[in-house]
Each structure stands twice: as structure tokens, then as C-alpha cells.
Amino acid sequence: MINNKFSYVHTQLRFLFKFSLISIGVFTLSRIILMILYAERISGLSDTYPIILGGFRIDVSLTSQVIGIPVLLLLFTSITKTKGIIVHYFIRYWCWFFFNIFILMEAATPSFIAEYDLRPNRLFFEYLETPAEVFGMLLKGYWGQLIVVVLLLAATLYYSARWLKQRPSIQSQFSIKAGVSLIVLILCLVITSRSGFQHRPINPSFVAFSNDSLVNNLPLNSSYSLMFSIYQLGNEASASKLYGSISNEEMISIIKNQMSPEVTFIDESIPTLADLLLLPNISSRAGLTN
């Protein structure tokens, strides 16, 4: 029998657990389909086992990260006197949003792999800067897949919208027991998000085992692949930050000083444009002087 004070938290956790299971199921089904499509590049069971096991680790890591914020909010409601109505709806919309992103990314994966031989990565969102070109390419070469993606996403949006209509039947109550349980759960989510106790959290290199880049991408799910690419962009140091600043005038002066004093610059609008044929050694080698 569930304690009345724990009922609200139990109801929300049950929803988050179902969301996680369904999401992992979607990732696994998509991965199996891709393994069938590219079976000729998989070396039997020696490749199948690490793809399935590594994929499960990646899927659990991603879903643990996604439900982390809702669980933190549940902890807040359990140790305060809030009713939890806003948190209830936030959890539904949060999971609805991410679940549809998961579906979109997995549905778009076969076409992306056919074009780039990799799961969606930074190219996926960089090309969104030119939507007209991308849409034109899809219509020209992948119109069949585009129709499937649109229909699948529309169906998912429609059926998952039922989550948003679920009204809270139980209000949150202050509960030390629920608070302690949620703290333990948060610690577990930290471990599963990192996929273990190793020094570094899990990343694509943890599940890479083949010389074939596509095979190394199969253990990932496409949402994780895209999010990791975005994360990597944030960690990339700008090349300009590796060097000091310098004015254009000073830069041009340095370049000119490194050139021969006999060089004649012929266009002020292009400061470093020089007529090298006016140099004696260049002209003689070109056969222009006696």
C-alpha cells in the first residue's frame, strides 16, 4: 500500500518510467532496423553484441539525463508545501517534447545515413541555416522518406498529445520519505547518466569498436549523436582566441617588411599585391631581360 503522502511522487515517477521505457524501445527498434539495412557492414555476432550493449548504455544515459530535471522538480515539491500542479504539467510537456524529438531524429536517420554515411551530427543543424536548399534536396532525392517522416511524426504528435491532457488527480504533500527516496534516485540518475563510475562520462568513443565509422555510429541514437555534436561545438576553442589581436595596418606592415625591399606594390586597395616581375631575379628567370 502506497503512503498517501508518497502517492503524488509515485504517480509522476511511474509516468517518467514509462516514458523512459518507451523511448529506449524506440531507440532499440530503430537501431535494429539500421542493423538490418546495413547488415553487409556488420561482422556477425562479434559486431552485433557491442552494438546492442553499447546502444543500451547510450539510451539509458540519454533518458536519465532527460528525466533528471523532472525528478529534481519532484524533489522540490516533496520538501515544500507546493501542490505540484505546475510540475505535473511541466513533466508532461517536457516528456512530450523530447519524445517527439526522439521520433523525428530516428525517422530522419536513414536518409541522413544514405547521404553522409553517419548518424545526424553537426551537419544536421548547420544545414538548417539554408532550409530552402535542404528541402529542395529532400524533395528531389528523398521525397518518399520525407512523406514517411511527416506521417510518422504527425501520428506521434497526435497520440502523445494525450499526455498533455492528463490532469493531476493527486496533489503533492510534504514528505520526508519521498524526499529521501528522490535524493537516492537522483544519485542513481547521475550514475546512469555517466553510465558507470569511470572518471569520464560515457561518450561515443566508449562504444566505438570498429574501423567502419558507420558501425561505430550504430550504438548511438540519433538524438544523442546530435546533442553530443552540439556539446562538442561549445567546447571547441575559437581559432581567433588562440592568437593575440592585431590591427590590419600592423599586420600589413609586418607582411611588407618580410618581403624584399625591391618589391613594388601596385594597388593601394589590395595592400599586399606586388608586381614580382619588376624584380631583377624574377625577370631574368622568366626570360624577360637580356
C-alpha positions as CSV (number, residue, x, y, z in Angstrom):
1,M,0.0,0.0,0.0
2,I,1.5,3.4,-1.0
3,N,1.5,6.1,1.6
4,N,-0.8,8.9,0.7
5,K,2.0,11.4,1.1
6,F,4.0,9.5,-1.5
7,S,1.2,8.9,-4.0
8,Y,1.8,12.1,-6.0
9,V,5.6,11.3,-6.4
10,H,4.8,7.7,-7.2
11,T,2.4,8.7,-9.9
12,Q,4.9,11.1,-11.5
13,L,7.7,8.6,-11.3
14,R,5.6,5.9,-12.9
15,F,4.9,8.2,-15.8
16,L,8.7,9.1,-16.2
17,F,9.5,5.3,-16.0
18,K,7.0,4.6,-18.8
19,F,8.4,7.4,-20.9
20,S,11.9,6.1,-20.4
21,L,11.0,2.5,-21.3
22,I,9.1,3.7,-24.5
23,S,12.0,5.9,-25.5
24,I,14.5,3.1,-25.1
25,G,12.2,0.8,-27.0
26,V,12.1,3.3,-29.9
27,F,15.8,3.7,-29.9
28,T,16.3,-0.1,-29.9
29,L,13.8,-0.7,-32.7
30,S,15.4,2.0,-34.8
31,R,18.9,0.5,-34.2
32,I,17.7,-3.0,-35.2
33,I,16.2,-1.6,-38.4
34,L,19.5,0.1,-39.2
35,M,21.5,-3.1,-38.5
36,I,19.2,-4.9,-40.9
37,L,19.6,-2.2,-43.6
38,Y,23.4,-2.3,-43.3
39,A,23.9,-5.9,-42.4
40,E,26.6,-6.3,-45.0
41,R,28.8,-3.9,-43.0
42,I,28.3,-5.8,-39.7
43,S,30.6,-8.8,-39.0
44,G,28.1,-11.2,-37.4
45,L,27.7,-11.6,-33.7
46,S,31.2,-10.1,-33.0
47,D,29.7,-6.7,-34.0
48,T,26.1,-7.3,-33.0
49,Y,26.8,-7.7,-29.3
50,P,28.8,-4.4,-28.8
51,I,26.2,-2.5,-30.9
52,I,23.3,-3.8,-28.8
53,L,25.1,-3.5,-25.4
54,G,26.7,-0.1,-26.3
55,G,23.4,1.1,-27.6
56,F,21.6,0.2,-24.4
57,R,24.2,2.2,-22.4
58,I,23.8,5.2,-24.6
59,D,20.0,5.0,-24.5
60,V,19.9,4.7,-20.7
61,S,22.3,7.6,-20.4
62,L,20.3,9.9,-22.5
63,T,16.9,9.1,-20.9
64,S,18.5,9.5,-17.5
65,Q,19.6,13.0,-18.4
66,V,16.2,13.9,-19.8
67,I,14.3,12.9,-16.8
68,G,16.8,14.4,-14.4
69,I,15.2,17.8,-14.3
70,P,11.7,16.5,-13.7
71,V,13.0,14.4,-10.8
72,L,14.7,17.5,-9.3
73,L,11.4,19.3,-9.5
74,L,9.6,16.4,-7.8
75,L,12.2,16.7,-5.0
76,F,11.3,20.3,-4.6
77,T,7.6,19.6,-4.4
78,S,8.1,16.8,-1.9
79,I,10.1,19.0,0.6
80,T,7.9,22.1,0.2
81,K,4.2,22.7,0.6
82,T,3.5,23.3,-3.1
83,K,0.6,21.4,-4.7
84,G,2.7,20.2,-7.6
85,I,0.1,21.1,-10.3
86,I,2.6,23.1,-12.4
87,V,5.2,20.4,-12.0
88,H,2.7,17.8,-13.2
89,Y,2.1,19.7,-16.4
90,F,5.7,20.6,-16.9
91,I,6.7,16.9,-16.7
92,R,4.0,16.0,-19.4
93,Y,5.1,18.8,-21.8
94,W,8.8,18.1,-21.2
95,C,8.5,14.4,-22.0
96,W,6.1,15.1,-24.9
97,F,8.6,17.5,-26.4
98,F,11.6,15.1,-26.1
99,F,9.7,12.1,-27.2
100,N,8.7,13.7,-30.4
101,I,12.3,14.9,-30.9
102,F,13.4,11.3,-30.5
103,I,10.9,10.1,-33.1
104,L,11.9,12.9,-35.5
105,M,15.6,12.2,-35.2
106,E,15.2,8.4,-35.6
107,A,12.8,8.8,-38.6
108,A,15.3,11.2,-40.3
109,T,18.3,8.9,-39.7
110,P,18.0,6.5,-42.7
111,S,18.0,9.4,-45.2
112,F,20.9,11.2,-43.4
113,I,23.0,8.0,-43.4
114,A,22.3,7.4,-47.1
115,E,23.6,10.9,-47.8
116,Y,26.5,11.2,-45.3
117,D,27.1,7.6,-44.0
118,L,26.8,8.8,-40.4
119,R,24.0,9.4,-37.9
120,P,22.8,13.0,-37.7
121,N,25.5,15.2,-36.3
122,R,26.5,18.9,-36.5
123,L,25.7,19.0,-40.2
124,F,22.1,18.3,-39.4
125,F,21.5,21.6,-37.7
126,E,24.2,23.6,-39.7
127,Y,22.3,22.9,-42.9
128,L,19.1,24.3,-41.3
129,E,20.6,27.7,-42.0
130,T,19.7,27.1,-45.6
131,P,16.2,25.4,-45.3
132,A,15.3,26.1,-49.0
133,E,18.3,24.1,-50.2
134,V,17.7,21.3,-47.7
135,F,14.0,21.0,-48.5
136,G,14.8,21.0,-52.3
137,M,17.3,18.2,-51.8
138,L,14.8,16.2,-49.8
139,L,12.1,16.6,-52.4
140,K,14.5,15.7,-55.2
141,G,16.1,12.7,-53.8
142,Y,14.2,11.6,-50.7
143,W,10.6,12.5,-51.2
144,G,9.4,9.0,-50.2
145,Q,11.3,9.1,-46.9
146,L,10.1,12.6,-46.3
147,I,6.5,11.5,-46.6
148,V,7.2,8.7,-44.1
149,V,8.8,11.1,-41.6
150,V,6.0,13.6,-41.8
151,L,3.3,10.9,-41.3
152,L,5.2,9.2,-38.5
153,L,5.8,12.5,-36.7
154,A,2.2,13.6,-37.2
155,A,0.9,10.3,-35.7
156,T,3.3,10.6,-32.8
157,L,2.3,14.2,-32.1
158,Y,-1.4,13.2,-32.2
159,Y,-1.2,10.1,-29.9
160,S,1.4,11.5,-27.5
161,A,-0.8,14.6,-27.0
162,R,-2.9,12.5,-24.7
163,W,-0.1,13.0,-22.1
164,L,-0.8,16.7,-22.1
165,K,-4.5,16.1,-21.3
166,Q,-3.8,14.1,-18.1
167,R,-4.9,16.2,-15.2
168,P,-3.3,15.8,-11.7
169,S,-5.6,13.5,-9.7
170,I,-3.4,13.8,-6.6
171,Q,-1.7,16.9,-5.1
172,S,1.8,16.9,-3.7
173,Q,2.3,16.7,0.1
174,F,5.3,17.4,2.2
175,S,7.0,14.0,2.8
176,I,10.5,13.4,4.2
177,K,10.3,9.8,3.0
178,A,9.6,10.9,-0.6
179,G,12.4,13.5,-0.4
180,V,15.0,10.9,0.8
181,S,13.8,8.5,-1.9
182,L,14.1,11.1,-4.6
183,I,17.6,12.0,-3.5
184,V,18.7,8.4,-3.8
185,L,17.0,8.3,-7.2
186,I,18.9,11.5,-8.3
187,L,22.2,9.9,-7.3
188,C,21.3,6.8,-9.3
189,L,20.4,9.0,-12.3
190,V,23.8,10.7,-12.1
191,I,25.5,7.2,-12.3
192,T,23.3,6.0,-15.2
193,S,23.8,9.4,-17.0
194,R,27.5,8.8,-16.8
195,S,27.0,5.1,-17.4
196,G,29.2,4.0,-14.6
197,F,31.8,5.2,-12.1
198,Q,34.6,5.9,-14.5
199,H,36.5,9.2,-14.5
200,R,34.9,10.5,-17.7
201,P,31.2,10.1,-18.6
202,I,30.2,8.0,-21.5
203,N,30.7,9.4,-24.9
204,P,30.8,8.0,-28.5
205,S,34.4,6.7,-28.0
206,F,33.2,4.4,-25.3
207,V,31.1,2.4,-27.7
208,A,33.4,2.6,-30.8
209,F,35.0,-0.7,-31.7
210,S,35.2,-0.9,-35.5
211,N,37.2,0.7,-38.3
212,D,33.9,1.4,-40.0
213,S,32.6,4.8,-38.9
214,L,29.0,3.9,-39.6
215,V,29.2,0.7,-37.5
216,N,30.6,2.9,-34.7
217,N,27.6,5.2,-35.0
218,L,25.0,2.4,-34.7
219,P,25.3,2.0,-30.9
220,L,24.4,5.7,-30.6
221,N,20.9,7.0,-31.0
222,S,20.5,10.0,-33.3
223,S,19.2,12.4,-30.6
224,Y,22.3,11.6,-28.5
225,S,24.5,11.9,-31.6
226,L,23.1,15.4,-32.4
227,M,23.2,16.6,-28.8
228,F,26.8,15.4,-28.3
229,S,27.8,17.3,-31.5
230,I,26.2,20.5,-30.2
231,Y,28.0,19.9,-26.9
232,Q,31.3,19.5,-28.7
233,L,30.7,22.7,-30.6
234,G,30.5,24.6,-27.3
235,N,33.8,23.1,-26.2
236,E,35.7,24.0,-29.4
237,A,38.0,26.9,-28.9
238,S,37.7,29.6,-31.5
239,A,40.9,29.8,-33.5
240,S,40.9,33.6,-33.0
241,K,41.2,33.1,-29.2
242,L,44.5,31.2,-29.7
243,Y,46.2,34.3,-31.0
244,G,46.6,37.9,-29.9
245,S,44.7,40.7,-31.6
246,I,46.4,42.9,-34.2
247,S,45.3,45.8,-36.3
248,N,45.1,45.5,-40.1
249,E,47.7,48.2,-40.6
250,E,50.2,46.5,-38.3
251,M,49.5,43.1,-40.0
252,I,50.1,44.6,-43.5
253,S,53.3,46.4,-42.3
254,I,54.7,43.1,-40.9
255,I,54.0,41.3,-44.2
256,K,55.6,44.0,-46.3
257,N,58.7,44.1,-44.0
258,Q,59.1,40.4,-44.6
259,M,59.2,40.9,-48.4
260,S,62.1,42.1,-50.5
261,P,62.7,45.9,-50.3
262,E,62.8,45.8,-54.2
263,V,59.1,44.8,-54.3
264,T,56.8,47.3,-55.9
265,F,53.2,47.3,-54.5
266,I,50.9,48.3,-57.3
267,D,47.4,48.7,-55.8
268,E,46.6,50.5,-52.5
269,S,43.2,48.8,-52.3
270,I,45.0,45.5,-52.3
271,P,47.9,46.4,-50.0
272,T,50.0,43.2,-50.5
273,L,49.5,42.9,-54.3
274,A,53.0,43.3,-55.8
275,D,54.4,43.1,-59.3
276,L,57.1,40.4,-58.9
277,L,58.1,40.6,-62.5
278,L,59.7,44.0,-61.7
279,L,62.3,42.2,-59.5
280,P,65.6,41.6,-61.4
281,N,66.0,37.9,-60.3
282,I,62.3,37.1,-61.2
283,S,62.5,38.9,-64.6
284,S,65.7,37.1,-65.6
285,R,64.4,33.7,-64.7
286,A,61.3,34.5,-66.8
287,G,63.4,35.4,-69.8
288,L,62.1,39.0,-69.8
289,T,65.5,40.7,-69.6
290,N,68.8,40.3,-71.6
